[in-house]
Amino acid sequence: MNYASVSIFKEGKYGCAMVAMDMSSMEWWHGISSGVGDSALEAEMQAVLLSLQWAEMQHWDNFTIISDSKVLVEAIRSKNTPDWKYAN
C-alpha cells in the first residue's frame, strides 16, 4: 500500500489530504482534514498523522508514506523530534 500526503499552511490555518492506493487491487482512497496550527511543519505532520490513522482503521500494517517535507522525513527516520527552527 502506498500513501501520498499534502498540506497547505497559511495564517495559522492548515488543510491536508492523503491519497492511498492498494497495489494488489489498484483501489484508491482519500481523506482530508483542516485545523489551526503554528507552522507548515505542523501541517505536514497532520497530513502524515491522517495517513497513519486511516491505515490503522483499515488494519493495514505494511505501507509506505510519501512526503515532500525533508525535515519531517528525517525526523521520522531518526526517531527524533523535528528541528523546529525549520518549521516555517
Summary of the structure (lengths in Angstrom):
residues: 88
radius of gyration: 13.2
end to end distance: 30.3
largest distance: 41.6
contacts: 234
relative contact order: 0.23
helix: 34%
strand: 36%
